[in-house]
Amino acid sequence: MWLEWNLLELELISSPKNVPANDDKLNISPMSLMGAAITAWLLVVPARADHAVGAASGLQIGDCVIFREGGAGWLLKTPTYWFKGLVVDLSRERRIANLCPHIGKQASAYTQADQLRLAAAMPCVDKESEVQEVPVLRLRVAVEAWETPWSPQHGGIGWLYRGQFLDQKLYKGGVLDIDATWLAPCETDT
């Protein structure tokens, strides 16, 4: 469920209290606007999470899916790298979600070996008390197109790097076995 927003023309004022409007504009203090933005964010995030879970479980053979990495930042965004392809097979299985590996450094400093270790451990949990058997939807995806960084200056070493997804070379028609929760639906003509 996506929320639709009607935009109002807002005039921000520097004083902490509201000033009566003297024209057609709505006067709002910066603190009120910040509170409204936080509330809106809290409402949208759960809706998007529910949408992603529903989309992953409704995937079928022939659907277009995309894996995206990067794009962090509010104003200055990092580049977004991706691969997309078509689902050629899917299987449901149960796995034990064990403790996530402790890498011991910030995610931005992970090496390709660290990324492989983390990906191999998924799904995983942070607390011993949360270890349990969980359902997993695995997809076999035929790769159609991709964009990956070729040096650390283009973006951090993530799951997509130098024409590879983790340790698998990307090529048109190549098939990747991947967890459905890592993917999002895409349009076939994009």
URHUFEN-V211245 format. One record per backbone hydrogen bond with DSSP energy under -0.5 kcal/mol. NH is the residue of the N-H (numbers start at 1). CO is the residue of the C=O. Records with the same first field share a line. If there is no record, write none. Layout:
NH = CO  CO
This chain:
7 = 5
10 = 8
11 = 26
12 = 10
13 = 28
26 = 9
27 = 25
28 = 11  26
30 = 13
33 = 29
34 = 30
35 = 31
36 = 32
37 = 33
38 = 34
39 = 35
40 = 36
41 = 37
42 = 38
43 = 39
44 = 40
45 = 41
46 = 42
47 = 43
48 = 44
49 = 45
50 = 46
51 = 47
52 = 48
53 = 49
54 = 50
55 = 51
56 = 52
57 = 53
58 = 54
59 = 56
62 = 87
63 = 60
65 = 85
66 = 184
67 = 83
69 = 81
71 = 79
77 = 75
78 = 72
81 = 69  79
82 = 147
83 = 67
84 = 145
85 = 65
86 = 142
87 = 63
88 = 140
89 = 140
91 = 138
93 = 136
95 = 134
97 = 95  132
98 = 96  123
100 = 125
103 = 101
109 = 106
110 = 107
115 = 111
116 = 112
117 = 113
118 = 114
119 = 115
120 = 116
121 = 117
122 = 118  119
125 = 98
130 = 127
131 = 128
132 = 97
134 = 95
136 = 93
138 = 91  136
139 = 178
140 = 89
141 = 139  176
142 = 86
143 = 141  174
144 = 84
145 = 84
147 = 82
154 = 151
155 = 151  152
158 = 156  160
161 = 159  164
162 = 149
164 = 161
165 = 168
166 = 159  164
168 = 165
169 = 167
170 = 163
173 = 143
174 = 171
176 = 141  174
178 = 139  176
180 = 137
182 = 179
183 = 180
184 = 66
186 = 64
190 = 187
